[in-house]
Amino acid sequence: MMKKSLKQMVRSGELAAGTFLVEFVTPGIGHILAGAGCDFAFLDMEHSGFSEETVKAGLRFLEAGGIPTLVRIPSREAHDVARIADIGAEGVMLPLVGSLEVARAAVAALKYPPLGRRGVALRIAHDNYRAAPAAEALATANERTVLILMIETAEGVEQAGAIAALEGVDALWVGHFDLSASLGIPGEFEHPRFREATRRICAAAKAHGKGLGRLVTGEPEARQAVADGFRLIAWGGDAWLLQEAVAAGVGVVKGMRVADGHDRAEEQHAAGRIPSPTSIPVSEKKEEVHRRQVTGAKLNEKWRVGAAHALYRETGDFYMLLERFPGALFDTNGYVFFATEDEYLNCPHLIRGARLNVRGGIASIPGYIRVKP
């Protein structure tokens, strides 16, 4: 049984955490998310390729675990809104809402008369096939359903106040990537224009007592979202979370030394399956460029990235060290000096298989190439 409905979550203003489903909808997904402590699920149709039949089954799987679910449909068409509601979606989310007219049409498509124009069908999935007097059934459905509109364009930001004021709209959801692209600053979530747009959307939702949600991919982003006023927080997505967890575990295994004393990375390098250090360029960029591209980067006097001999993946990325040690300091030779003795001593535990040099820096990480700047 669900502890709290999606409508109750939105109205309460309390913090609720869920996750984004874009790849996996299996019979156990509801219990898996419940075991993880999720309050809700965000089931996506816009980018997943999930069919209505898949979503209909998925809603039952999630219901089995007591997980209220909102479904993002791939359009703003009335028939898509109504069909998803008919198959049992508690919450319906529309993408790219940029006008009051679209918002009004969405309310009309989701709600039964007298609040809207949704075609009546009773004793089907949305009411659990239960018989009830018609007037009571329609009122119950109108009360149960939650309409969430995505504000993710510059036009939507301008209309956010009017959209939030509309009766029948329960929450606004910031589509951060699309919004940044619409503003001409794709992926620049700390840019003043993006921050101002977010502020305006949050203010509109707060002024009219509407819920406010967004997706986050890490703790700093989540903390900023909560500080901004978001109370429906979707943490990451199923495919990304699985990949990250598997990558961490595989990295541990690959970092283990084999019986003959050689680690896997050294064997791969000797076999030519990892590029030689000389084949990976070390970029020389101005400080402001690197500070935009690599959050937390500390640069040496030659404007090179100082990251423990500049650690690279095969693709040439050097983000791993900076993510694990955002406060690390670098000397003019690119060696890492940790801020505290504990960080130095815990390095092998924080980065499995890491070897330390005598200067307090990371000498090597299994699977990574060392390039001296």
PAMIKOL-900392 format. One record per residue (C-alpha): z, x, y; residue in three letters. Coordinates in steps of 0.5 Angstrom, whole numbers. Each point is the difference from the previous one (the first is absolute). Last residue first. Example, Ala and Ser with C-alpha at 12.3 -4.5 7.8 and 13.67 -1.06 7.14 Angstrom:
BEGIN
[site [14, 27, -2], SER]
[site [2, -2, -7], ALA]
//
This chain:
BEGIN
[site [-35, 105, 36], PRO]
[site [1, 2, -7], LYS]
[site [-3, -5, -5], VAL]
[site [4, -2, -6], ARG]
[site [-3, -5, -5], ILE]
[site [4, -6, -2], TYR]
[site [0, -2, -8], GLY]
[site [7, 3, -1], PRO]
[site [4, 1, 7], ILE]
[site [0, 7, 2], SER]
[site [4, 5, 5], ALA]
[site [4, -5, 3], ILE]
[site [4, 3, 6], GLY]
[site [7, 3, 0], GLY]
[site [-2, 7, 2], ARG]
[site [1, 2, -7], VAL]
[site [-6, -4, -3], ASN]
[site [2, -7, -3], LEU]
[site [-4, -3, -6], ARG]
[site [-1, -7, 0], ALA]
[site [0, -3, -7], GLY]
[site [2, -7, 2], ARG]
[site [0, -1, 7], ILE]
[site [7, -3, 2], LEU]
[site [3, 3, -6], HIS]
[site [-3, 7, 1], PRO]
[site [2, -1, 8], CYS]
[site [7, -1, -1], ASN]
[site [2, 7, 2], LEU]
[site [-4, 0, 6], TYR]
[site [2, -7, 2], GLU]
[site [7, 2, -1], ASP]
[site [0, 6, 4], GLU]
[site [-2, -4, 6], THR]
[site [-6, 0, 5], ALA]
[site [-5, 2, -5], PHE]
[site [-5, 6, 2], PHE]
[site [-7, -1, -3], VAL]
[site [-5, 6, 1], TYR]
[site [-6, 0, 4], GLY]
[site [0, 7, 3], ASN]
[site [2, -2, 7], THR]
[site [7, -4, -3], ASP]
[site [0, -7, -2], PHE]
[site [5, -5, 0], LEU]
[site [2, -6, -4], ALA]
[site [2, -7, 2], GLY]
[site [-5, -4, -3], PRO]
[site [1, 3, -7], PHE]
[site [-3, -4, -5], ARG]
[site [-5, -3, 4], GLU]
[site [-2, 7, 3], LEU]
[site [0, 3, -7], LEU]
[site [-5, -5, -2], MET]
[site [-4, -1, 6], TYR]
[site [-5, 7, -1], PHE]
[site [-6, -4, -2], ASP]
[site [-6, 5, -2], GLY]
[site [-3, -4, -6], THR]
[site [3, 4, -5], GLU]
[site [6, -1, 3], ARG]
[site [3, 5, 5], TYR]
[site [6, 4, 2], LEU]
[site [-1, 4, 6], ALA]
[site [4, 7, -2], HIS]
[site [6, -4, 1], ALA]
[site [-3, -6, 5], ALA]
[site [-1, 4, 6], GLY]
[site [-6, -4, 3], VAL]
[site [-4, 5, 5], ARG]
[site [1, -1, 7], TRP]
[site [0, 8, 0], LYS]
[site [7, -1, 3], GLU]
[site [3, -4, -6], ASN]
[site [-1, -7, -1], LEU]
[site [6, -5, -2], LYS]
[site [-3, -6, -3], ALA]
[site [4, -7, 0], GLY]
[site [-6, -4, -1], THR]
[site [-6, 3, -2], VAL]
[site [-6, -3, 4], GLN]
[site [2, -1, 7], ARG]
[site [5, 6, 0], ARG]
[site [-6, 4, -3], HIS]
[site [-5, -2, 6], VAL]
[site [6, 1, 5], GLU]
[site [1, 7, -2], GLU]
[site [-7, 3, 0], LYS]
[site [-4, 1, -6], LYS]
[site [-1, 6, -4], GLU]
[site [-1, -3, -7], SER]
[site [1, 4, -7], VAL]
[site [-6, 0, -4], PRO]
[site [1, -1, -8], ILE]
[site [-5, 5, -4], SER]
[site [4, 6, 2], THR]
[site [6, -3, -4], PRO]
[site [-4, -1, -6], SER]
[site [-2, -7, -2], PRO]
[site [4, -3, -6], ILE]
[site [-4, -1, -7], ARG]
[site [-2, 7, 0], GLY]
[site [3, 2, -7], ALA]
[site [5, 4, 4], ALA]
[site [2, -5, 5], HIS]
[site [1, -5, -6], GLN]
[site [5, 5, -4], GLU]
[site [4, 1, 7], GLU]
[site [1, -7, 1], ALA]
[site [2, -2, -7], ARG]
[site [5, 5, 0], ASP]
[site [1, 7, -4], HIS]
[site [6, 2, -4], GLY]
[site [-3, 0, -7], ASP]
[site [4, -7, -1], ALA]
[site [-3, -4, 6], VAL]
[site [3, 0, 6], ARG]
[site [1, -7, 3], MET]
[site [-3, -2, 7], GLY]
[site [-5, -4, -4], LYS]
[site [5, -4, -3], VAL]
[site [3, -1, 7], VAL]
[site [-6, -2, 3], GLY]
[site [-2, -5, -5], VAL]
[site [6, -3, 2], GLY]
[site [-1, 0, 8], ALA]
[site [-7, -2, -1], ALA]
[site [2, -6, -5], VAL]
[site [5, -3, 6], ALA]
[site [-6, 1, 5], GLU]
[site [-5, -3, -4], GLN]
[site [4, -6, -2], LEU]
[site [3, -1, 7], LEU]
[site [-8, 0, 3], TRP]
[site [-2, -5, -5], ALA]
[site [5, -5, 1], ASP]
[site [0, 1, 7], GLY]
[site [5, 2, 6], GLY]
[site [7, -3, 2], TRP]
[site [-2, -7, 3], ALA]
[site [5, -2, 5], ILE]
[site [2, -7, 3], LEU]
[site [5, 1, 5], ARG]
[site [-4, 4, 6], PHE]
[site [4, 1, 6], GLY]
[site [-3, 6, 3], ASP]
[site [6, 4, -3], ALA]
[site [-1, -3, -7], VAL]
[site [-8, 3, 1], ALA]
[site [3, 6, 2], GLN]
[site [4, 1, -6], ARG]
[site [-5, -2, -4], ALA]
[site [-5, 5, 3], GLU]
[site [5, 6, -1], PRO]
[site [2, -2, -7], GLU]
[site [-7, -1, -3], GLY]
[site [-6, -4, -1], THR]
[site [1, -6, 4], VAL]
[site [-3, -7, 0], LEU]
[site [1, -5, 5], ARG]
[site [4, -6, 2], GLY]
[site [2, -5, 5], LEU]
[site [3, -7, 0], GLY]
[site [0, -5, 6], LYS]
[site [5, -2, 5], GLY]
[site [-5, -1, 5], HIS]
[site [3, 6, 5], ALA]
[site [1, 5, -6], LYS]
[site [-7, -1, -3], ALA]
[site [-3, 1, 7], ALA]
[site [4, 6, 1], ALA]
[site [-2, 3, -6], CYS]
[site [-7, -1, 1], ILE]
[site [1, 3, 7], ARG]
[site [3, 6, -3], ARG]
[site [-5, 2, -5], THR]
[site [-5, 0, 5], ALA]
[site [4, 4, 5], GLU]
[site [1, 5, -6], ARG]
[site [-7, 0, -2], PHE]
[site [-2, 2, 7], ARG]
[site [5, 5, 1], PRO]
[site [-3, 4, -7], HIS]
[site [6, 0, -5], GLU]
[site [-4, -4, -5], PHE]
[site [-6, 5, 1], GLU]
[site [-4, -2, -7], GLY]
[site [-6, -3, 4], PRO]
[site [0, 1, 7], ILE]
[site [-5, -5, 3], GLY]
[site [4, -6, 1], LEU]
[site [-3, -3, -5], SER]
[site [1, 5, -5], ALA]
[site [8, 1, 2], SER]
[site [0, -8, -2], LEU]
[site [-4, 1, -6], ASP]
[site [5, 5, -3], PHE]
[site [6, -4, 3], HIS]
[site [-1, -7, -3], GLY]
[site [6, -3, 4], VAL]
[site [2, -6, -3], TRP]
[site [2, -6, 4], LEU]
[site [5, -5, -3], ALA]
[site [1, -8, -1], ASP]
[site [-6, -3, 3], VAL]
[site [0, -8, -1], GLY]
[site [2, -1, 8], GLU]
[site [-4, 5, 4], LEU]
[site [4, 4, 5], ALA]
[site [-1, 7, -5], ALA]
[site [-8, -1, 2], ILE]
[site [1, -1, 7], ALA]
[site [4, 6, 1], GLY]
[site [-4, 4, -5], ALA]
[site [-7, -2, 4], GLN]
[site [-1, 7, 3], GLU]
[site [3, 4, -6], VAL]
[site [-5, -4, -4], GLY]
[site [-6, 2, 4], GLU]
[site [2, 7, -1], ALA]
[site [0, -1, -7], THR]
[site [5, 0, -6], GLU]
[site [4, -6, 1], ILE]
[site [1, -3, -7], MET]
[site [2, -7, 0], LEU]
[site [5, -2, -5], ILE]
[site [1, -8, -2], LEU]
[site [6, -2, -5], VAL]
[site [-1, -6, -4], THR]
[site [7, -3, -3], ARG]
[site [1, -5, 6], GLU]
[site [-7, -2, 0], ASN]
[site [0, -1, -8], ALA]
[site [7, -4, 1], THR]
[site [-3, -5, 5], ALA]
[site [-6, -1, -5], LEU]
[site [4, -1, -6], ALA]
[site [5, -5, 4], GLU]
[site [-6, -4, 3], ALA]
[site [-4, 0, -7], ALA]
[site [7, -2, -4], PRO]
[site [1, 5, -5], ALA]
[site [-3, 2, -7], ALA]
[site [1, 8, -2], ARG]
[site [-6, 4, -2], TYR]
[site [3, 6, 3], ASN]
[site [-1, -2, 7], ASP]
[site [-5, 5, 2], HIS]
[site [-3, 0, -7], ALA]
[site [-2, -7, 0], ILE]
[site [4, -6, 0], ARG]
[site [-3, -2, 7], LEU]
[site [-7, 1, 3], ALA]
[site [-1, -2, 7], VAL]
[site [-5, 3, 4], GLY]
[site [3, 4, 6], ARG]
[site [-1, -3, 7], ARG]
[site [6, 2, 4], GLY]
[site [7, -1, 2], LEU]
[site [-1, -8, -1], PRO]
[site [-3, 1, -5], PRO]
[site [1, 6, -5], TYR]
[site [0, 7, 2], LYS]
[site [-4, 6, -1], LEU]
[site [-7, -1, 2], ALA]
[site [3, -3, 7], ALA]
[site [5, 6, 1], VAL]
[site [-6, 5, -1], ALA]
[site [-5, -4, 5], ALA]
[site [6, 0, 5], ARG]
[site [0, 8, -1], ALA]
[site [-8, 1, 0], VAL]
[site [0, -4, 7], GLU]
[site [6, 4, 3], LEU]
[site [-4, 6, -1], SER]
[site [0, 7, -3], GLY]
[site [2, -1, -7], VAL]
[site [-3, 6, -4], LEU]
[site [3, -2, -7], PRO]
[site [3, -6, -2], LEU]
[site [7, 0, -4], MET]
[site [2, -6, -5], VAL]
[site [7, -1, -2], GLY]
[site [3, -4, -6], GLU]
[site [-6, 1, -4], ALA]
[site [-1, -5, -6], GLY]
[site [-7, -1, -2], ILE]
[site [-1, -6, 6], ASP]
[site [2, 5, 5], ALA]
[site [-5, 5, -2], ILE]
[site [-5, -6, 0], ARG]
[site [2, -2, 7], ALA]
[site [-1, 6, 4], VAL]
[site [-6, 2, -4], ASP]
[site [-3, -7, 2], HIS]
[site [2, 1, 7], ALA]
[site [-4, 7, 1], GLU]
[site [4, 5, 3], ARG]
[site [-2, 5, -5], SER]
[site [2, 5, -5], PRO]
[site [7, -3, -2], ILE]
[site [6, 3, 1], ARG]
[site [5, -3, -5], VAL]
[site [8, 0, 2], LEU]
[site [5, 0, -6], THR]
[site [7, -2, -2], PRO]
[site [2, 4, -6], ILE]
[site [5, -3, -5], GLY]
[site [-2, 4, -5], GLY]
[site [-4, -6, -4], ALA]
[site [-3, -2, 7], GLU]
[site [-3, 7, 0], LEU]
[site [-4, -1, -6], PHE]
[site [-1, -7, 2], ARG]
[site [-4, 2, 6], LEU]
[site [-3, 5, -3], GLY]
[site [-4, -5, -5], ALA]
[site [-2, -4, 6], LYS]
[site [-2, 7, 4], VAL]
[site [-4, 2, -6], THR]
[site [-4, -7, -1], GLU]
[site [-1, 0, 8], GLU]
[site [-4, 7, -1], SER]
[site [3, 7, 2], PHE]
[site [-5, 4, 3], GLY]
[site [6, 5, 3], SER]
[site [-2, 0, 7], HIS]
[site [1, -7, 3], GLU]
[site [3, -3, -6], MET]
[site [7, 3, 1], ASP]
[site [7, -2, -3], LEU]
[site [6, 2, 5], PHE]
[site [6, -1, -4], ALA]
[site [7, -2, 2], PHE]
[site [7, 2, -1], ASP]
[site [-1, 6, -4], CYS]
[site [6, 3, -3], GLY]
[site [-4, 5, -5], ALA]
[site [3, -4, -6], GLY]
[site [-3, -6, 4], ALA]
[site [-7, 4, 1], LEU]
[site [0, 1, -8], ILE]
[site [2, -7, -2], HIS]
[site [-6, -3, 5], GLY]
[site [-5, 5, -3], ILE]
[site [1, -1, -7], GLY]
[site [-6, -4, -2], PRO]
[site [-4, 4, 4], THR]
[site [-3, 0, 7], VAL]
[site [-2, 8, 2], PHE]
[site [-5, 2, 5], GLU]
[site [1, -3, 7], VAL]
[site [8, -2, 0], LEU]
[site [4, 2, 6], PHE]
[site [7, 1, 0], THR]
[site [7, -4, 2], GLY]
[site [5, 1, 5], ALA]
[site [4, -6, 4], ALA]
[site [4, 2, 6], LEU]
[site [3, -7, 3], GLU]
[site [-3, -4, 5], GLY]
[site [2, -6, -4], SER]
[site [-6, -4, 1], ARG]
[site [-5, 5, -3], VAL]
[site [5, 1, -6], MET]
[site [1, -8, -1], GLN]
[site [-8, -1, 0], LYS]
[site [-1, 5, -5], LEU]
[site [6, -3, -5], SER]
[site [6, 3, -1], LYS]
[site [3, 1, -7], LYS]
[site [-6, -2, -4], MET]
[site [2, -2, -7], MET]
//
